[in-house]
């Protein structure tokens, strides 16, 4: 399974026009197990590529859908040539009668995958475009100084004030190495902080329910390949804030950040990201 996940991720890294982190094995496998309910994997390989779907029975019929459809960020059509992968998908769909609707997420309207799908439609098949999921990407060219130079004057002024306030409150930010041996302990620190956050107190945090299971599934594979990133803020050696993310194919993906409600007057989200 580890070798298969590594091969899948190598294909993800060279797939054009997708959210690579959210299409990678760590994300989609965790989502499939923790967030999507009972389903049967429907996974195939093509030349240099993969088709990563699951079979589900939904109120609207028999669905084929991405392994992650909670946010619709994961593209299930993986490989350097979208046309080749789409050809493999269409061939598989044509020989499988046990589906009524195929949902494909993580695809940009007008992009290479979308064009290939429209070109490959068979007689009687229809394609429609669903709602859009937005994601925000920031360039880190030029490091922190370059990033701040591209922000507004008011943003730079506010974040400098937050940094001073955090320092005056005694907050110390430090990276935490997440390894296979420490992964469970690292997640326990995150969960303990989240439980004291407004999200945890409102019952919508990652310290409970399916989202906790999602990160429990994800942190081990990220740790195994050295791609997890964790920063924890302490006051007098007591954990009060965290920011957790991962890296893939040269990009950093922020996953979760939170803090003790006692420090909500400080813009700890921005400060933590700046230190991270």
HELIX and SHEET records of a PDB file:
HELIX    1   1 UNK A    2  UNK A   13  1                                  12    
HELIX    2   2 UNK A   20  UNK A   23  1                                   4    
HELIX    3   3 UNK A   25  UNK A   34  1                                  10    
HELIX    4   4 UNK A   82  UNK A   94  1                                  13    
HELIX    5   5 UNK A  112  UNK A  120  1                                   9    
HELIX    6   6 UNK A  143  UNK A  149  1                                   7    
HELIX    7   7 UNK A  153  UNK A  168  1                                  16    
HELIX    8   8 UNK A  183  UNK A  195  1                                  13    
HELIX    9   9 UNK A  198  UNK A  201  1                                   4    
HELIX   10  10 UNK A  209  UNK A  224  1                                  16    
HELIX   11  11 UNK A  261  UNK A  263  5                                   3    
HELIX   12  12 UNK A  268  UNK A  275  1                                   8    
SHEET    1   A 4 UNK A  40  UNK A  46  0                                        
SHEET    2   A 4 UNK A  49  UNK A  58 -1                                        
SHEET    3   A 4 UNK A  61  UNK A  66 -1                                        
SHEET    4   A 4 UNK A 101  UNK A 102  1                                        
SHEET    1   B 3 UNK A  40  UNK A  46  0                                        
SHEET    2   B 3 UNK A  49  UNK A  58 -1                                        
SHEET    3   B 3 UNK A  77  UNK A  79 -1                                        
SHEET    1   C 4 UNK A 172  UNK A 176  0                                        
SHEET    2   C 4 UNK A 228  UNK A 235 -1                                        
SHEET    3   C 4 UNK A 238  UNK A 248 -1                                        
SHEET    4   C 4 UNK A 251  UNK A 259 -1                                        
END                                                                             
